[in-house]
Amino acid sequence: MNAPAALFTPSWHAELQLGYARDGTSTRPVLRRHRGPLRVQKHLYGEGPEVCQHIIVHPPGGIAGGDRLDIRAELGAGAWAQLTSPGAAKWYRAAGPAQQNIQLRVGSGATLEWLPQESIVYAGAQAELSTSIELEGDARLCYWDLVALGRPASGERFDAGHFQARLDIRRDGQLLWHERQRVVGGDGLLDSPIGLAGQPVFATLLITGEIDDALLQRCRELPAPAGLRGDLSQLPGLLAARCLAAEALHARAWLIELWRLLRPALLGRSAVPPRIWST
């Protein structure tokens, strides 16, 4: 007897492993291993040899039920890597969960910028994300994530499915940031003033270090698109910024302007936006 067609629903298990090392005044990729539809394009040096930029590409263009993406990156002492993506990650409606697991390790004196473009979670998707970041010694980190629930431009509300995310950041084994998120389609949290307040887009930026009150105020006074609500909190050794917005483009523009101000102050380099962000 033939098995039900549902048992043969195709899914992808993709893995990507990256490694970077300092070589004199340059950062060089020393490991690039992939399995399945997940890889990086040629390494770029848009701002000189010290910063190695990679664009992580998921060729299928979307993540469906049963798919699993595993990404690992390790930076050796003194290396500097900037990782981004060519466009939005799309999480499709599905009968089962899809997963993304990210493990990042940053050696002493190294700097990691994890700056992907937005994740669009379709109504009915079951998106489950887990990120673990280990910092050693005086390693530096600039991390952001940007999530759009549903597709408001198409009239689609996030009325089914779920989005859940886990993020842990440690320095020398000590927990700096521990967060769990879970949003269920159609839940009252979506419209509650103590939840997403009717906004389908939310974003977070985390960067190691501490800034003075003057720069904190400049960040808070950045012009914001209509409807965007954002603010910053200085924690011991970590600056956190969050916003709610009606459109992913608005939230991304706000994150980029924060990055322009904070990168020179906390990472010691002027902000040079990757060209892929303008394409």
N, C-alpha and C positions, 0 to 999 in steps of 0.2 A: 504494500500500500504506500502510496506517495505521501511524504510528510507535508504538512501545511506550508504554504509559500512563505509565511511569516518567519519560519525557522531559517530561511535563507536570505534574510535581509542583510545586505552587504554593510560592512563597517570597516573602518580603517584604524589600525594601531600604528601610530607614527612616533618615532623617537629621533631626537636631535641632541647631540653632545658636543659642546664647544669648550675649547681651552685657549687661554691667552697667557703670554709671558712677556716680560720686559726684556728688551735686547738693546742695551745702550740707552739711547734716547727714544727708542721706538717701542711700540707694542706690536707683537707679532702673534697671529693665530697659530697655535701649535697643535690643536686637535680640532678636527671637524669630521664627525661621524654621524651618519643618519641612516634610518631605516623607515621605509614607507614615505608617504607624501609630506615631508617636512624637511626643510633645508635652509641654508643661507646662500645669498648671492655673494659675489666676489667682495672681499673686504675692501673698504674705502678709507682714504685718509683726507677727508675734506678740510681738516684744520691742522694738518701736519702729521708727522709720523708718531707723535706721542699717543694720539687717540685713534684706536681702531674701531671702525664702524661696520656693523653687520646688519643686514636687513633679513629678518626671518620671514620665510615665505611658506605658506601652506597652499600648495597648488590647487587642491579641490575647491578652494574659495569659501567653503562652509563646513560646519561641524554638525553631524547628524547623530541620531540615537545610536549608541553602541560604539561610537568613535572614541578614541583615547589618544591624547597628545602628551608625550613626556619630553620635557626640555630640561637639560642640565647644562650649566655653564660654570666654569671655574677660572678665576683670575689669579695668576701668580703674583708674588710681591712686586709692587710698583707698576703693574700693568694698568691700562685704562681702556675699557671697552664701552661702546655705546651701542645698544641693541634696540632696534625699532622694527616697524612692520610697514609694508607698502600700502595698506588700506585696512578697513574695518574687518574684524573677525565676525563671522555670522554664525549664530547658533540656531539651527533650524528646529521647527516643530518635530517632535519625535515621540514614539511610544515608550522609549526607555531613556535612561540617562546617558549623557556624553560627558567625558571627563578631560580636564587639562591639569597636569601636574608639573610644576616648575620647581627646580632645585638650583639655587644659585649660591656659590661660595666665592668670597672676595678676600684675597690675601692681604697681609699687612702692607700698608702704603699704596694699595691698589684702589681704583675708582671704577664703579659700575654705574652706568646710566641705563635704566630699563624704562624705555619710553615708547611702548606700543601705541598704535592708534586704537580707536574704540572697539568694544565688543558690543554687537547688536544681538540681543536675545529675543528671538521671535516669540510671539504668543504660542504656548504649547511646547516650547523647548524645555528640556530638563538639563540645564547647564550646571556642572559641578566642578569648581576650580579650587586648586590647592597650591599655595606658594610658600616655600620655605627659603629664607635667606640667612646665610651664616657670614658674619663679618669677623675678621681676625685683626686684632691690634687696632691700628688707626685707619683701617679701611674706611672708604667713603662710599655712600650710596645715594643716588637720586632715583626714586621709583615712583611711577604713577600708574593708575588704572582708571579707565573710563568705561562706564557701562550704560547702554541705552536699552530700556525695557520696552519691547514692542516696536512698532513702526508708526509713530504719530503722523508722519507725512502721508501715509497710506490709510489713515483712519484706524489703525490696528492698536488696540490697547492690550496690555499684558494681563489678559483675563484667564489664562490657563497656563499650566506648567509651573516650573520653579527655577530660581537662580540661587545658587549658594556658593559661598567663597570662604576660604580660610587663608589667612596670611599671618605668618610668624617671622619676625626678624630678631636675630640674636647677635650679640657681640661677645665673642669668647665664651659662648655657652649661656650668657645671661640674656634673658628675654627683654627686648626693647619694645616690641609691638606684638600684640596678640589680638587678633580680630576674627570674629565669625559673623557671616552675613547669611541670611536666608530670606528670600522674598518669594512668596507664593502668588501665582496669578490670581487676580481678583480680590486679594486680601485688603482689608481696610487700611493697612499700613501704607498702601500706595497713595491714598488721598488724605491721610491723617496729617494734621499740622506737626505732630511729633514723629512723623515718618517721612515720606517723600513729598508730602504736601501737593500732590497732583502733578509733580514734575517727573517725567519718564527717564531723566538722565541724572546720574550721580557720578562724581569723580573724586579721587583722592590723590594727593601728592605727598610723598614722604621724602625728606632729605636730611642726612645726618649733619649735625653741627648746631650751633646756636647763633642767632643774630641779635643785634641791638634793637632797642625800641624804635629808633628812627627808621630803620629798614623795615621792621615789622609794620609800621604805620604806612610806609610807602606801598607795601604789598597790599594792605587792606584798602588803600585808596585807588587801586587800579581801576580804570573804567571797565564796567561790566555790561554785557548785552542786556537788553530789557528782560526782566524776569529771572536773571541769574542771581542766586544767593550763594555767597562764598565767604569763608573766613579762615583764619589761621590760628594755630595754637603752638606755642613754644614749650616743648617738653624737655626734660633733661637729655641733652645730646641728640635730639630729634625734633625737627619742625614738621608739623602736620597741617595740611591745607585740604579743605573739602568744599565742594559746591554742589548745588542742585540747579538744573537747567532744563529748558524746554527742548533744546536741540543739542546734539552731540558737538556740532561745529562751535557752538557758543562755549561749551565747557572746555573743549580742546584749546580754543583761543585763549581762555583764561589761564589754563595750565601753562601754555607756552609763554605768556607774559610773565607769570610767576617765575618760571625757569630762567627767563632772560635776566631777571633781577637777582635770583638766588644763586645761580651757577657761579658768577664771579666772586660773590661773597663767601660761599661755602665750599666751592670746589676749586677756586683759584684760576678759572679760565673764563674768558668772555664767551658769551652764548652765540654759537654759530649753528643755526637750525639746519638739520639734515635736508638736502635737496628733495628727498622723497616726500617730505611734508607739503611741498608746493606743487606736486604733480597730481 
